[in-house]
Amino acid sequence: MSKFSFLQYSFLVFAGMAGAAFGMSFFVSRAAKNHARAFVLSFFVTVLFVIDAFLIEPNWIQVTRLEIRDPKLAVSLEGVKIVHITDLHLTHGIGFREKRLIEKVNELKPDLIFITGDFFDDIDQVEPTKELIQSLSARIGIWGVPGNTDHISMHASEVVRALEPSGIRILVNQGQSVYTGVGKYFWLVGVDEPVYHHDKLGEALYGVPKNEPRLLLAHSPDIMDKASLEGINLVLAGHTHGGQVGIPFLVELSKYANRALYMKGLFKKGGTQLYVNRGIGMKTLPIRFLCRPEIAVIEIGK
């Protein structure tokens, strides 16, 4: 049974149970009837929350389109479509969500794809991760950086050796120039994951001219302060999952998100802009509520 046929079945079962309980409330006393109706309402709301958080939203990928204005980057990246994804967290191979991700990304016909870490949660997911990356298509190329969960399974150098045969270039504290057209290029810089302080931005920027347009890939947005001091034009990051639960005033259920200054969306500090993607996968609890998985489509303008 597919996830969505299961979803429909769940709605029918629980709606029937709620309807039966509501109908029975008419055969009891007025006081008991009010309690019964309150119970039914609470039960029904809880059921809807569970179905949405566990089944609907984790598989309901949102495409976020944004234009980031930066005159220096625009010289080489105006008209270039960037797709940013992050935190795949492959755990059980390629399932419904991952297939939808592949479909949606390829439908966008990106020029560049950037993946900012947490590819997999266990070493046995390397092959499915490679299969997923091989299924993606970008005119100029695909680049990525390691995340903290990737480090749990292997060293950064092993992540590079494992994933690069699939067609992705993994940047570990290094930079390279990327050509986007005749006479047009920018510097793409990637750091190892900042969560456990493996990032070495100074090393990554070695040989990268400061007056050239520079785009930084990092797993965690914690790199923002350092990036701003270095005058990086744009930082793309993930790690937070957007909190996974988007209810205001509640503590987000992602243990990583609780520590994040930059939770999700676009930020600016000095001349540096940062986009924090909500990611695709989940951690700690396999739920999302008011915080759908995200594909960011970024266009650079003047």
C-alpha positions in Angstrom: 0.0 0.0 0.0 1.5 3.4 -1.0 1.8 6.2 1.5 -1.0 8.1 -0.1 -3.4 5.2 -0.4 -2.6 4.6 3.3 -3.4 8.2 4.0 -6.8 8.0 2.3 -7.5 4.8 4.2 -6.5 6.5 7.5 -8.8 9.4 6.9 -11.7 7.1 6.3 -11.0 5.0 9.4 -10.6 7.9 11.7 -13.4 9.9 10.2 -15.7 6.9 10.7 -14.5 6.6 14.3 -15.0 10.3 15.0 -18.4 10.2 13.3 -19.5 7.2 15.4 -18.4 8.8 18.6 -20.1 12.1 17.7 -23.3 10.2 16.9 -23.3 8.3 20.2 -23.0 11.6 22.0 -26.7 12.4 21.1 -27.8 9.4 23.2 -26.3 10.6 26.5 -27.2 13.4 28.9 -26.7 17.0 28.1 -23.6 17.4 30.4 -22.1 14.2 29.2 -22.9 15.2 25.6 -20.8 18.4 25.9 -17.9 16.4 27.3 -18.3 13.8 24.6 -18.3 16.5 21.8 -15.2 18.2 23.3 -13.5 14.8 23.4 -14.4 14.0 19.8 -13.2 17.4 18.6 -9.9 17.0 20.5 -9.5 13.4 19.2 -10.3 14.5 15.6 -7.8 17.5 15.7 -5.1 15.2 17.1 -5.7 12.6 14.4 -5.5 15.3 11.7 -2.2 16.6 13.2 -0.7 13.1 13.3 -1.7 12.4 9.7 -0.4 15.7 8.5 2.8 15.7 10.5 3.8 12.1 9.8 2.4 11.5 6.3 1.4 14.6 4.4 3.9 17.3 5.0 7.1 15.2 5.0 6.2 14.2 1.4 4.7 17.6 0.3 7.8 19.3 -1.1 7.6 23.0 -1.6 9.4 24.9 -4.4 10.5 28.3 -3.0 11.5 30.9 -5.7 13.5 33.9 -4.7 15.6 36.6 -6.3 18.7 37.6 -4.5 20.1 41.0 -5.5 23.8 41.3 -5.6 25.4 43.3 -8.4 28.8 41.6 -8.2 27.3 38.1 -8.4 24.8 39.2 -11.1 27.7 39.8 -13.5 28.2 36.1 -13.9 25.0 34.6 -12.5 22.2 36.7 -13.9 20.0 34.4 -15.9 21.5 31.3 -14.3 19.0 29.1 -12.5 20.3 27.8 -9.2 18.6 25.0 -7.3 19.6 24.5 -3.7 18.6 21.4 -1.7 19.9 20.1 1.6 19.6 17.6 4.4 18.5 14.6 2.3 19.0 12.3 5.3 18.6 9.1 3.4 17.6 6.4 5.8 15.6 3.8 3.9 16.8 4.3 0.3 14.9 6.1 -2.4 11.2 6.3 -1.4 8.2 8.4 -2.5 9.7 11.7 -1.2 13.0 11.2 -2.9 11.4 10.3 -6.2 9.3 13.5 -6.0 12.4 15.4 -5.2 14.1 14.1 -8.4 11.1 14.8 -10.5 10.6 18.4 -9.2 14.3 19.3 -9.5 14.6 18.0 -13.1 11.3 19.7 -14.1 13.0 23.0 -13.0 15.8 22.5 -15.6 18.5 24.0 -13.3 21.8 25.3 -14.5 23.5 24.7 -11.1 22.5 22.4 -8.3 24.0 22.9 -4.8 23.5 20.3 -2.0 24.6 21.5 1.4 25.2 18.3 3.3 23.6 15.6 5.4 23.3 13.4 2.4 22.7 10.2 4.4 22.3 8.9 8.0 24.2 5.7 7.7 27.0 4.2 5.5 24.6 1.7 4.0 22.8 4.7 2.3 25.8 5.7 0.2 24.6 3.7 -2.8 21.0 5.1 -2.8 22.5 8.6 -2.3 24.7 8.1 -5.4 21.7 6.8 -7.3 19.7 9.9 -6.3 22.5 12.3 -7.4 22.9 10.5 -10.7 19.2 11.0 -11.4 19.6 14.8 -11.1 20.5 17.0 -14.1 22.1 20.4 -14.2 23.5 22.2 -17.3 26.7 23.5 -15.6 27.0 21.0 -12.8 26.3 19.8 -9.3 28.3 20.7 -6.2 28.0 19.9 -2.5 29.6 20.0 0.9 29.6 17.4 3.8 27.2 17.7 6.7 27.5 16.5 10.3 25.6 13.2 9.8 27.9 12.4 6.9 30.8 12.7 9.3 29.2 10.2 11.7 29.5 7.5 9.0 32.9 8.5 7.4 35.6 11.1 7.2 35.1 14.0 4.7 37.7 12.6 2.4 35.7 9.3 2.3 32.5 11.3 1.5 34.3 12.8 -1.4 35.5 9.4 -2.7 32.1 7.8 -2.1 29.9 10.4 -3.8 32.0 12.1 -6.5 31.7 9.1 -9.0 27.9 9.9 -9.1 28.6 13.3 -10.8 28.8 15.7 -7.9 31.9 17.7 -6.9 32.3 17.8 -3.1 34.1 20.9 -1.8 36.0 20.4 1.5 37.5 23.7 2.6 38.4 24.7 -0.9 37.3 27.0 -3.7 37.1 26.9 -7.4 36.1 29.1 -10.3 32.9 28.1 -12.1 32.3 29.4 -15.6 28.7 30.3 -16.5 29.2 31.6 -20.0 31.7 33.3 -22.3 34.0 35.3 -20.1 31.7 34.9 -17.1 32.6 33.1 -13.9 32.3 33.2 -10.1 34.2 31.6 -7.3 32.4 28.8 -5.5 33.7 28.0 -2.1 32.8 25.1 0.1 33.6 24.4 3.7 33.5 21.2 5.7 30.6 21.0 8.2 30.8 23.8 10.9 28.8 21.9 13.6 31.8 20.0 14.9 34.2 22.8 13.8 35.6 21.0 10.8 35.2 24.2 8.7 38.3 26.1 7.7 37.0 29.1 5.8 40.5 30.8 5.6 41.9 27.7 4.0 38.9 27.4 1.6 39.5 31.1 0.5 43.2 30.6 -0.1 43.9 31.8 -3.7 40.3 33.1 -4.1 40.5 36.8 -5.0 38.6 39.0 -2.6 37.4 41.4 -5.2 35.8 38.6 -7.3 32.1 37.3 -6.8 32.1 34.6 -4.2 29.4 32.1 -3.3 29.8 29.9 -0.2 28.3 26.5 0.5 28.2 25.4 4.1 26.1 22.8 5.9 25.3 25.0 8.9 24.3 28.7 9.0 26.6 29.1 12.0 29.3 30.1 9.4 27.5 33.4 8.7 29.5 35.6 11.1 32.8 34.4 9.6 31.5 34.7 6.0 30.4 38.3 6.7 33.8 39.2 8.0 35.3 37.8 4.8 32.9 39.7 2.6 31.4 36.6 1.0 28.5 37.7 -1.3 26.1 34.8 -0.7 26.0 31.8 1.6 23.7 28.8 1.1 23.2 26.5 4.1 20.8 24.1 5.7 21.1 21.9 8.9 18.2 23.4 10.8 15.4 21.7 8.9 13.5 25.0 9.5 12.7 23.6 13.0 10.5 20.8 11.5 7.5 22.2 13.5 6.4 25.7 12.6 4.1 26.5 15.4 5.0 29.9 16.9 6.2 30.0 20.5 6.8 26.2 20.7 10.3 24.8 20.9 11.1 23.3 17.5 11.5 19.6 17.6 14.8 19.4 15.7 17.6 19.3 18.3 19.8 21.1 15.9 17.3 23.9 15.2 17.0 24.8 18.8 20.6 26.2 18.7 20.3 28.1 15.5 20.4 31.8 15.2 19.4 31.6 11.6 16.5 29.2 11.4 15.1 29.5 7.9 14.8 31.9 5.0 16.9 34.9 3.9 19.2 36.9 6.1 21.7 39.7 5.6 24.7 40.8 7.6 26.8 43.6 6.2 27.3 42.9 2.6 26.7 39.1 3.0 23.4 37.4 2.3 22.5 34.0 3.7 19.7 31.6 2.6 18.8 28.8 5.0 16.9 26.0 3.4 14.4 23.9 5.4 15.8 20.7 3.8 14.2 17.5 2.6 14.6 14.9 5.3 14.1 14.9 9.1 16.0 14.1 12.3 15.1 13.2 15.9 11.3 12.8 15.1 10.1 11.9 11.6 7.6 14.7 11.4 7.0 18.1 9.8 4.2 20.4 10.7 3.8 23.9 9.1 7.3 23.4 7.8 7.3 21.6 4.5 10.5 20.1 2.9 12.0 22.6 0.5 13.6 23.1 -2.9 15.0 26.6 -3.3 15.1 28.1 -6.8 17.5 31.1 -6.7 18.0 33.7 -9.4 20.5 36.4 -9.0 19.7 40.0 -10.0 21.3 43.4 -9.8 
